[in-house]
Amino acid sequence: MHSNIIGFNPMLADITATQPRPFGKEVEQYLQRYPDTEHVDIYLNDLNGQFRGKRLPVAELFTLEKGCYFPLSIYAMDLAGQVIEESGLGQQSGEPDRLCLPVAGTLRPCARDPQHHAQLLLTMKNAEGGACELEPRVVLQQVLKRLQAKGYYPVIAAELEFYLHDPQQQPTDAVQCPTQSFSVDAPERHHALLNDIEHQARLQALPLTGVVAEAASGQYELNLHHSARVLEACDQVLALKRLTRQIAEKHHQHACFMAKPCAQSAGSGLHFHISLQDEQGNNLLTGAPGELSDNMQQAMAGMLALMPASMAILAPNVNAFRRFSPGMHVPLRASWGHNNRTVALRLPCADSANQRIEYRLAGADANPYLAMAVILGGLLHGLEQPLPLPPSTNGYENDSAAPLPLNQREALTLFRRCQPLRELLGPAFCTLWYTCKTAELRRFEGQVTAAEVSWML
């Protein structure tokens, strides 16, 4: 899903985004609307997109304009919330704190109890007072600055898939609420839940444009409106994930954003539609009827060139690679094509003003800041270093497209060796990501699974 983008002025959005209202004023206006607020969750998003922070009494909100402190080791946590000592940010370094400041416009009601409970996103500073180069949001911010310095203004829209199931069961162990692809009549048990998600999204000013029933039973897709405020759009993806989990819990369901919760069913992805505009709001990807513009060809060629190494970010754990199996509408090669959902880069049906690229690789468990950073980094790489665009793919796959790594170890090796990504994302961040994910993988591979024990060898 991608809405019409005609008439959008990226320069106006950029100016507005860089001139936020004072935080104290934001707090006052919020409390006028929610006068019974008692607590606020303040949080950062770690490498895996997990919320890390603490709960404060509402009176503390007014002091947050000067900031608060959290340990830098938040950006070295594994999926279980444990600091990875190999990162050098744990006990051996004393786990130093860094100043954290509110992100303007992110003070929102919490879906669990919107009348009494708020939430607020923070951003971390480094030891010198600049932006923390290890923070995923900052990694994306630096890529955006490079694009905008050249007069390129991306516009994105996200599509996020997930499963709903009973907390005591796996997503497809027992289908209590069967659904069909593109059905407009959700089961009664899910109907009220989905309505509640839409209502709470409106309270949080999250631009949710629709909910789609997906191919697998109990699987849904959340569509967000297009936006030129790319950082804000990624903030919204993570806020929507938290909201969905909280609403599902209220309805005695579990919202699962694992990339591949069941081997026999479709995985869950995080797809992005990407447009590119100039300062006047003109679509730079538009070509003559029936032709691809030079910008479109260069952008896709750059994305495809960095795609194998980008898999280390787009599929950030062992489970994420289980999604890449034949017959599941997931690309296995760095491919592109027109109106084809089996390729990595899909060119959807659109008029000339709305020509765009759908990037279909990231899993629902990917960190949206980092996924967008490698996607836009690839786009910028293609515009700066013109590369030949490989032939399009018409069928499910063809052998001419470069194969993608289908396991995490191979992807991490490609990532470590990819100099363009290291330069785009920053060497400090790339070293941290490789170190943390390699340690995570090593610990996973060191476990003996229940399946192995059941062999009774």
DOKOLMI-467842 format. One record per residue (C-alpha): residue number from 0; x, y, z. Coordinates in nm, 4 decimals, decimal comma, always signed. Each point is the difference from the previous one (the first is absolute). Example, Ala and Ser with C-alpha at 12.3 -4.5 7.8 and 13.67 -1.06 7.14 Angstrom:
# residues 2
R   lolo         px         py         pz
R      0    +1,2300    -0,4500    +0,7800
R      1    +0,1370    +0,3440    -0,0660
# end
This chain:
# residues 457
R   lolo         px         py         pz
R      0    +0,0000    +0,0000    +0,0000
R      1    +0,1334    +0,3417    -0,0898
R      2    -0,2035    +0,3174    -0,0135
R      3    +0,0166    +0,2728    -0,2618
R      4    +0,2979    +0,2331    +0,0487
R      5    -0,0865    +0,2787    -0,2443
R      6    +0,0467    +0,3509    +0,1395
R      7    +0,2122    -0,0966    +0,2989
R      8    +0,2705    +0,2551    +0,0835
R      9    +0,3006    -0,1743    +0,1597
R     10    +0,1731    +0,3278    +0,0809
R     11    -0,2966    +0,1162    +0,2057
R     12    -0,0069    -0,3275    +0,1923
R     13    +0,3725    +0,0186    +0,0622
R     14    -0,0190    +0,3564    +0,1324
R     15    -0,2901    -0,0901    +0,2277
R     16    +0,1834    -0,3047    +0,1306
R     17    +0,3101    +0,2019    +0,0893
R     18    -0,1928    +0,2713    +0,1869
R     19    -0,1837    -0,1914    +0,2753
R     20    -0,2029    +0,1741    +0,2670
R     21    +0,1640    +0,0247    +0,3449
R     22    -0,0375    -0,3217    +0,1945
R     23    -0,1562    +0,1749    +0,3007
R     24    -0,2757    +0,1312    -0,2267
R     25    -0,0529    -0,3486    -0,1417
R     26    -0,0418    -0,1357    +0,3533
R     27    -0,2497    +0,2734    +0,0924
R     28    -0,2102    -0,0642    -0,3089
R     29    +0,0078    -0,3749    +0,0565
R     30    -0,1144    +0,0327    +0,3632
R     31    -0,2808    +0,2311    -0,1051
R     32    -0,1288    -0,2846    -0,2139
R     33    +0,0816    -0,2756    +0,2503
R     34    -0,0261    +0,1704    +0,3425
R     35    -0,0248    -0,3304    +0,1895
R     36    +0,3405    -0,1247    -0,1143
R     37    +0,1895    -0,1575    +0,2910
R     38    +0,3052    -0,1680    -0,1563
R     39    +0,2175    +0,0219    -0,3097
R     40    +0,2220    -0,2653    -0,1542
R     41    +0,3216    +0,1538    -0,1326
R     42    +0,1941    -0,2227    -0,2354
R     43    +0,2666    -0,0524    -0,2623
R     44    -0,0157    -0,2628    -0,2763
R     45    +0,2957    -0,2384    +0,0081
R     46    +0,1733    -0,1755    -0,2924
R     47    -0,2895    -0,2471    -0,0274
R     48    -0,2682    +0,2688    +0,0166
R     49    -0,0940    -0,1008    +0,3551
R     50    -0,1208    +0,2674    +0,2452
R     51    +0,2514    +0,0652    +0,2801
R     52    -0,0737    +0,2569    +0,2701
R     53    -0,1948    +0,0572    +0,3202
R     54    -0,3256    +0,1333    +0,1398
R     55    -0,0150    +0,3407    +0,1694
R     56    -0,2689    +0,1940    +0,1866
R     57    -0,1544    +0,2585    -0,2291
R     58    +0,1463    +0,2900    +0,2032
R     59    +0,3456    -0,1037    -0,1245
R     60    -0,0997    +0,0824    -0,3580
R     61    +0,0793    +0,3681    +0,0459
R     62    +0,3577    -0,0747    +0,1064
R     63    +0,0717    -0,2140    -0,3085
R     64    +0,0614    +0,3046    -0,2182
R     65    +0,3499    +0,0053    +0,1535
R     66    +0,0362    -0,3716    -0,0603
R     67    +0,0598    -0,3135    +0,2019
R     68    +0,2584    -0,2778    -0,0082
R     69    +0,0054    -0,3572    -0,1269
R     70    +0,2971    -0,2330    -0,0507
R     71    +0,1597    -0,0172    -0,3435
R     72    -0,0160    -0,3788    +0,0364
R     73    -0,3691    +0,0151    -0,0989
R     74    +0,1390    -0,0175    -0,3548
R     75    +0,1851    -0,3230    +0,0789
R     76    -0,2949    -0,2056    +0,1236
R     77    -0,1011    -0,3323    -0,1510
R     78    -0,3567    -0,1157    -0,0643
R     79    -0,0261    -0,1208    +0,3603
R     80    +0,0983    +0,3417    +0,1371
R     81    +0,3488    -0,1059    +0,1099
R     82    +0,3004    +0,2235    -0,0711
R     83    +0,2443    -0,1642    -0,2402
R     84    +0,3367    +0,0368    +0,1703
R     85    +0,1919    -0,0535    -0,3254
R     86    -0,1270    +0,3435    -0,1060
R     87    +0,2294    +0,1722    +0,2505
R     88    -0,2964    +0,1984    +0,1369
R     89    -0,0764    -0,2226    +0,2987
R     90    +0,1607    -0,0522    +0,3384
R     91    +0,3578    +0,0295    -0,1240
R     92    -0,0688    +0,3620    -0,1002
R     93    -0,2033    +0,0772    +0,3115
R     94    -0,3202    +0,0359    -0,2047
R     95    +0,0240    +0,3799    -0,0305
R     96    -0,3154    +0,2102    -0,0187
R     97    -0,0791    +0,2432    -0,2790
R     98    -0,2353    +0,2976    -0,0059
R     99    -0,3372    -0,0705    -0,1621
R    100    -0,2449    +0,2646    -0,1199
R    101    -0,3672    -0,0151    -0,1057
R    102    -0,0823    -0,0381    -0,3692
R    103    -0,2451    +0,2773    -0,0852
R    104    -0,3485    -0,1135    -0,0946
R    105    +0,0251    -0,3490    +0,1541
R    106    -0,1894    +0,0607    +0,3256
R    107    -0,2993    -0,2288    -0,0510
R    108    -0,2623    -0,1839    +0,2048
R    109    +0,0879    -0,3614    +0,0776
R    110    -0,2515    -0,2479    -0,1453
R    111    -0,0104    -0,2034    +0,3215
R    112    -0,1688    +0,2905    +0,1863
R    113    -0,0080    +0,3181    -0,2125
R    114    -0,1763    +0,2157    +0,2591
R    115    +0,2600    -0,0601    +0,2725
R    116    +0,3140    -0,1134    -0,1757
R    117    +0,2253    +0,1752    -0,2563
R    118    +0,3151    -0,0952    -0,1902
R    119    +0,2932    +0,2010    -0,1356
R    120    +0,2874    -0,0821    -0,2350
R    121    +0,3519    +0,1165    +0,0887
R    122    +0,3174    +0,0426    -0,2028
R    123    +0,3505    -0,0468    +0,1407
R    124    +0,3005    +0,2321    -0,0200
R    125    +0,3623    -0,1113    -0,0183
R    126    +0,2709    +0,0970    +0,2505
R    127    +0,0705    +0,3246    -0,1894
R    128    -0,3668    +0,1025    -0,0126
R    129    -0,0602    -0,0917    -0,3641
R    130    -0,2365    -0,2634    -0,1355
R    131    +0,0877    -0,3523    +0,1180
R    132    +0,1385    -0,1846    -0,3017
R    133    -0,1101    -0,3368    +0,1444
R    134    -0,3689    +0,0937    +0,0171
R    135    -0,1973    -0,1525    -0,2929
R    136    -0,2112    +0,3137    -0,0370
R    137    +0,3179    +0,2078    -0,0372
R    138    +0,1449    -0,2448    -0,2552
R    139    -0,3049    +0,0634    -0,2200
R    140    +0,0163    +0,3732    +0,0694
R    141    +0,3535    +0,0164    -0,1396
R    142    -0,1013    -0,1790    -0,3214
R    143    -0,2922    +0,2413    -0,0417
R    144    +0,2308    +0,3006    +0,0424
R    145    +0,2203    -0,1268    -0,2809
R    146    -0,3002    -0,0456    -0,2282
R    147    -0,1422    +0,3420    +0,0784
R    148    +0,3388    +0,1665    -0,0527
R    149    -0,0237    -0,1179    -0,3610
R    150    -0,3598    +0,1175    -0,0419
R    151    -0,1603    -0,3437    +0,0444
R    152    -0,3058    -0,0301    +0,2244
R    153    -0,1305    -0,3536    +0,0553
R    154    -0,3674    -0,0691    +0,0656
R    155    -0,0846    -0,3341    +0,1594
R    156    -0,2979    -0,2110    +0,1020
R    157    +0,0278    -0,3107    +0,2190
R    158    -0,1988    -0,3235    -0,0041
R    159    +0,0390    -0,2135    +0,3128
R    160    -0,1203    -0,3623    +0,0266
R    161    -0,0761    -0,1932    +0,3207
R    162    -0,1958    -0,2949    +0,1395
R    163    -0,2738    -0,0042    +0,2607
R    164    -0,0321    -0,3161    +0,2088
R    165    -0,0899    -0,1306    +0,3428
R    166    +0,2892    +0,0617    +0,2455
R    167    +0,0015    -0,3697    +0,0936
R    168    +0,0471    -0,1108    -0,3606
R    169    +0,2324    +0,0588    -0,2917
R    170    -0,1436    +0,2051    -0,2912
R    171    -0,1052    -0,3079    -0,1992
R    172    -0,0219    -0,2766    +0,2602
R    173    -0,3762    +0,0304    +0,0081
R    174    -0,1896    +0,2345    -0,2269
R    175    -0,2708    +0,1397    +0,2234
R    176    -0,0687    +0,3039    -0,2190
R    177    +0,0513    -0,1002    -0,3646
R    178    +0,0507    +0,2884    -0,2420
R    179    +0,0337    +0,0220    -0,3760
R    180    +0,2253    +0,2212    -0,2090
R    181    -0,1529    +0,3446    -0,0634
R    182    -0,3167    -0,0950    +0,1893
R    183    -0,1866    +0,3092    +0,1235
R    184    -0,1884    -0,1975    +0,2643
R    185    +0,2355    -0,0774    +0,2867
R    186    -0,1094    -0,2664    +0,2517
R    187    -0,2057    +0,1484    +0,2819
R    188    +0,2793    -0,0614    +0,2517
R    189    +0,2433    +0,2006    -0,2133
R    190    -0,2471    +0,2620    -0,1211
R    191    -0,0238    +0,1821    +0,3324
R    192    +0,3759    -0,0236    +0,0488
R    193    +0,0750    +0,1513    -0,3422
R    194    -0,2516    +0,2797    +0,0617
R    195    +0,1759    +0,0724    +0,3295
R    196    +0,3374    +0,0194    -0,1792
R    197    -0,1421    +0,2544    -0,2449
R    198    -0,1518    +0,2054    +0,2850
R    199    +0,3188    +0,0060    +0,2040
R    200    +0,2050    +0,0838    -0,3112
R    201    -0,2148    +0,3106    -0,0449
R    202    +0,0604    +0,0995    +0,3639
R    203    +0,3758    -0,0313    -0,0592
R    204    -0,0206    +0,1879    -0,3335
R    205    +0,1414    -0,3042    -0,1812
R    206    -0,1043    +0,0197    -0,3690
R    207    -0,1423    -0,3514    -0,0307
R    208    -0,1771    -0,0182    -0,3367
R    209    -0,1288    -0,3566    +0,0079
R    210    +0,0175    -0,3540    +0,1329
R    211    +0,0221    -0,2835    -0,2534
R    212    -0,0596    -0,3726    +0,0596
R    213    +0,3054    -0,1842    -0,1322
R    214    +0,0499    -0,3422    -0,1618
R    215    +0,0456    -0,2004    +0,3204
R    216    -0,2786    -0,0529    +0,2497
R    217    +0,0152    +0,2542    +0,2818
R    218    +0,2537    +0,2169    -0,1848
R    219    -0,0633    +0,3700    -0,0632
R    220    +0,1815    +0,2957    -0,1536
R    221    +0,0005    +0,3556    +0,1356
R    222    +0,0385    +0,2729    -0,2643
R    223    +0,1412    +0,3425    +0,0886
R    224    -0,0464    +0,3137    -0,2090
R    225    +0,2898    +0,1279    -0,2104
R    226    +0,2229    +0,2621    +0,1606
R    227    +0,3017    +0,2131    -0,0880
R    228    +0,0861    +0,0126    +0,3713
R    229    +0,1875    -0,3264    -0,0169
R    230    +0,1270    -0,0002    +0,3599
R    231    -0,3501    +0,0685    +0,1261
R    232    -0,1405    -0,2759    -0,2213
R    233    +0,2402    -0,2507    +0,1588
R    234    -0,0904    +0,1308    +0,3478
R    235    -0,3599    -0,0761    -0,0924
R    236    +0,0731    -0,3569    -0,1128
R    237    +0,1462    -0,0834    +0,3407
R    238    -0,2753    +0,1857    +0,1867
R    239    -0,2568    -0,1966    -0,2013
R    240    +0,1652    -0,3310    +0,0901
R    241    -0,0163    +0,0834    +0,3708
R    242    -0,3591    +0,1195    -0,0310
R    243    -0,1026    -0,3203    -0,1828
R    244    +0,1580    -0,2229    +0,2645
R    245    -0,1719    +0,1895    +0,2809
R    246    -0,3421    -0,0085    -0,1668
R    247    +0,0368    -0,3704    -0,0780
R    248    +0,0812    -0,0658    +0,3661
R    249    -0,3190    +0,1816    +0,1038
R    250    -0,1950    -0,2349    -0,2279
R    251    +0,1793    -0,3099    +0,1375
R    252    +0,1944    -0,0468    -0,3222
R    253    +0,3671    +0,0198    -0,0887
R    254    +0,1272    +0,2157    -0,2879
R    255    +0,3034    -0,1772    -0,1433
R    256    +0,2506    +0,1952    -0,2111
R    257    +0,2464    -0,2867    -0,0356
R    258    +0,1134    -0,0330    -0,3606
R    259    -0,0789    -0,3735    -0,0226
R    260    -0,2128    -0,1255    +0,2906
R    261    -0,1042    -0,3180    -0,1835
R    262    +0,2045    -0,1948    -0,2544
R    263    -0,3043    -0,1026    -0,2059
R    264    -0,1599    +0,3455    -0,0274
R    265    +0,0947    +0,3313    -0,1548
R    266    +0,2454    +0,2180    +0,1883
R    267    -0,0634    +0,3609    +0,1007
R    268    +0,1762    +0,2822    -0,1802
R    269    +0,0561    +0,3728    +0,0303
R    270    -0,0371    +0,1397    -0,3523
R    271    +0,0861    +0,3573    -0,0926
R    272    -0,1248    +0,2033    -0,2957
R    273    +0,2607    +0,2611    -0,0942
R    274    -0,0377    +0,3098    -0,2167
R    275    +0,2645    +0,2668    -0,0580
R    276    -0,0757    +0,3699    -0,0461
R    277    +0,1860    +0,3213    -0,0673
R    278    -0,0380    +0,3276    +0,1920
R    279    -0,3124    +0,0902    -0,1975
R    280    -0,1727    -0,3310    +0,0731
R    281    +0,0526    -0,1512    -0,3466
R    282    +0,0339    -0,3780    -0,0138
R    283    +0,3592    -0,0690    -0,1096
R    284    -0,0780    -0,3632    -0,0807
R    285    -0,2559    +0,0848    -0,2685
R    286    +0,0865    -0,1131    -0,3516
R    287    -0,1609    +0,0235    -0,3421
R    288    -0,2970    -0,2361    -0,0544
R    289    +0,1296    -0,3546    -0,0218
R    290    +0,3557    +0,1004    +0,0929
R    291    +0,2093    +0,0169    +0,3155
R    292    +0,1620    +0,3341    +0,0775
R    293    +0,3759    +0,0158    +0,0528
R    294    -0,0601    +0,0767    +0,3679
R    295    -0,2225    -0,3061    +0,0376
R    296    +0,2567    -0,2257    -0,1640
R    297    +0,2890    +0,1376    +0,2044
R    298    -0,1947    -0,0142    +0,3269
R    299    -0,0979    -0,3637    -0,0528
R    300    +0,3475    -0,0976    -0,1178
R    301    +0,1502    +0,1428    +0,3198
R    302    -0,2574    -0,1733    +0,2200
R    303    +0,0633    -0,3330    -0,1750
R    304    +0,3785    +0,0387    +0,0272
R    305    -0,0116    +0,0460    +0,3798
R    306    -0,2902    -0,2406    +0,0553
R    307    +0,1951    -0,3200    +0,0858
R    308    +0,2024    +0,1792    +0,2698
R    309    -0,3120    +0,1870    +0,1188
R    310    -0,1609    -0,3333    +0,0877
R    311    +0,1936    +0,0095    +0,3294
R    312    -0,2208    +0,2978    +0,0971
R    313    -0,3240    -0,0988    -0,1756
R    314    +0,0042    -0,3517    +0,1512
R    315    +0,1484    +0,0743    +0,3431
R    316    -0,0144    -0,3440    +0,1641
R    317    -0,0056    -0,3736    -0,0692
R    318    -0,3785    -0,0198    -0,0220
R    319    -0,0154    +0,2829    -0,2551
R    320    +0,1854    -0,2161    -0,2534
R    321    -0,2606    -0,2774    +0,0318
R    322    -0,2363    +0,2317    -0,1881
R    323    +0,2069    -0,0364    -0,3174
R    324    -0,1302    -0,3250    -0,1442
R    325    -0,1409    -0,0825    -0,3476
R    326    -0,3701    +0,0434    -0,0638
R    327    -0,0602    +0,2590    +0,2744
R    328    -0,0004    +0,3197    -0,2109
R    329    +0,3422    +0,0869    +0,1359
R    330    +0,2909    +0,0763    -0,2359
R    331    +0,3077    -0,2192    +0,0162
R    332    +0,2050    +0,2164    -0,2353
R    333    +0,0784    +0,3703    -0,0441
R    334    -0,2692    +0,0371    -0,2652
R    335    -0,2410    +0,2596    -0,1320
R    336    -0,3086    +0,0005    -0,2172
R    337    -0,3204    +0,1739    -0,1029
R    338    -0,3173    -0,0837    +0,1939
R    339    +0,1575    -0,3176    +0,1404
R    340    -0,0226    -0,0940    +0,3702
R    341    +0,2711    -0,2664    -0,0196
R    342    +0,2888    +0,2432    -0,0551
R    343    +0,2037    +0,2048    +0,2465
R    344    -0,0733    +0,3343    -0,1704
R    345    -0,3506    +0,0228    -0,1385
R    346    -0,1197    +0,2819    -0,2244
R    347    -0,3734    +0,0209    +0,0798
R    348    -0,2725    +0,1181    -0,2355
R    349    -0,0043    +0,3802    +0,0202
R    350    -0,0480    +0,3124    -0,2093
R    351    +0,3058    +0,2076    -0,0891
R    352    -0,0235    +0,2292    +0,3044
R    353    -0,0046    -0,2955    +0,2404
R    354    +0,2673    -0,2285    -0,1402
R    355    +0,1869    -0,1609    +0,2867
R    356    +0,1937    -0,3039    +0,1185
R    357    -0,1339    -0,2589    +0,2426
R    358    +0,2848    -0,1557    +0,1989
R    359    -0,1220    -0,3426    +0,1162
R    360    +0,2903    -0,1563    +0,1909
R    361    -0,0192    +0,1162    +0,3623
R    362    -0,1694    -0,2195    +0,2578
R    363    -0,2580    +0,1283    +0,2474
R    364    +0,2681    -0,0334    +0,2700
R    365    +0,2442    +0,2349    -0,1754
R    366    +0,0863    +0,3330    +0,1609
R    367    -0,1769    +0,2498    -0,2324
R    368    +0,2665    +0,2696    +0,0472
R    369    +0,2752    -0,2376    -0,1067
R    370    -0,2024    -0,1622    -0,2776
R    371    -0,0727    +0,3423    -0,1463
R    372    +0,3636    +0,1040    +0,0437
R    373    +0,1284    -0,2889    -0,2148
R    374    -0,2816    +0,0444    -0,2540
R    375    +0,0623    +0,3725    -0,0453
R    376    +0,3739    -0,0596    +0,0267
R    377    -0,0266    -0,2341    -0,2980
R    378    -0,2057    +0,2565    -0,1888
R    379    +0,2604    +0,2705    +0,0684
R    380    +0,2807    -0,2389    -0,0969
R    381    -0,1646    -0,0516    -0,3383
R    382    -0,0504    +0,3705    -0,0611
R    383    +0,3612    +0,0779    +0,0937
R    384    +0,1630    -0,3017    -0,1681
R    385    -0,2035    -0,0793    -0,3129
R    386    -0,0177    -0,3765    -0,0453
R    387    -0,1586    -0,2134    -0,2731
R    388    -0,3512    -0,1178    +0,0862
R    389    -0,0330    -0,3795    -0,0372
R    390    -0,2865    -0,1366    -0,2143
R    391    -0,3437    -0,0100    +0,1593
R    392    -0,1539    -0,3231    +0,1248
R    393    -0,3331    -0,1077    -0,1475
R    394    -0,0514    -0,3349    +0,1709
R    395    +0,0494    -0,1090    +0,3593
R    396    +0,3788    +0,0131    -0,0186
R    397    +0,2745    -0,0235    -0,2598
R    398    +0,3643    -0,0937    +0,0148
R    399    +0,1275    +0,3308    -0,1346
R    400    -0,0716    +0,1920    +0,3228
R    401    +0,2599    -0,0139    +0,2780
R    402    -0,0905    -0,2514    +0,2747
R    403    -0,0715    +0,1314    +0,3468
R    404    +0,1676    -0,1495    +0,3084
R    405    -0,2456    -0,2404    +0,1588
R    406    +0,1598    -0,0295    +0,3432
R    407    +0,1104    +0,2564    +0,2549
R    408    +0,3684    -0,0900    +0,0106
R    409    +0,0415    +0,0490    -0,3763
R    410    -0,1929    +0,3279    +0,0132
R    411    +0,2147    +0,1335    +0,2854
R    412    +0,3182    -0,0873    -0,1908
R    413    -0,1249    +0,1918    -0,3040
R    414    -0,1004    +0,2904    +0,2239
R    415    +0,3443    +0,0188    +0,1640
R    416    +0,1702    +0,0088    -0,3405
R    417    -0,2348    +0,2569    -0,1598
R    418    +0,1915    +0,3275    -0,0015
R    419    -0,2866    +0,2109    -0,1468
R    420    -0,2320    -0,1007    +0,2867
R    421    +0,2726    +0,0620    +0,2546
R    422    +0,0482    +0,3496    -0,1376
R    423    -0,3755    +0,0705    -0,0212
R    424    -0,0964    -0,1312    +0,3443
R    425    +0,3177    +0,1003    +0,1818
R    426    +0,2910    -0,2252    +0,1044
R    427    -0,0816    +0,0131    +0,3731
R    428    -0,3546    -0,1198    -0,0571
R    429    +0,1012    -0,2691    -0,2503
R    430    +0,2619    -0,1387    +0,2387
R    431    -0,2568    -0,0061    +0,2823
R    432    -0,2643    -0,1739    -0,2145
R    433    +0,2402    -0,2656    -0,1260
R    434    +0,1381    -0,0651    +0,3485
R    435    -0,3405    -0,0245    +0,1696
R    436    -0,1652    -0,2108    -0,2672
R    437    +0,2965    -0,2363    -0,0279
R    438    -0,0059    -0,0513    +0,3779
R    439    -0,3767    -0,0554    -0,0090
R    440    +0,0362    -0,2591    -0,2753
R    441    +0,2841    -0,1780    +0,1774
R    442    -0,2103    -0,0367    +0,3157
R    443    -0,2982    -0,1258    -0,1968
R    444    +0,2099    -0,2595    -0,1793
R    445    +0,1426    -0,1120    +0,3350
R    446    -0,3416    -0,1168    +0,1203
R    447    -0,1286    -0,3553    -0,0306
R    448    -0,3586    +0,0120    -0,1235
R    449    -0,2982    -0,2061    +0,1123
R    450    -0,0126    -0,1505    -0,3489
R    451    +0,3540    -0,1362    +0,0392
R    452    -0,0775    -0,1442    +0,3426
R    453    -0,3086    -0,1722    -0,1430
R    454    +0,2203    -0,2042    -0,2368
R    455    +0,1067    -0,2098    +0,3024
R    456    +0,3278    -0,0903    -0,1675
# end
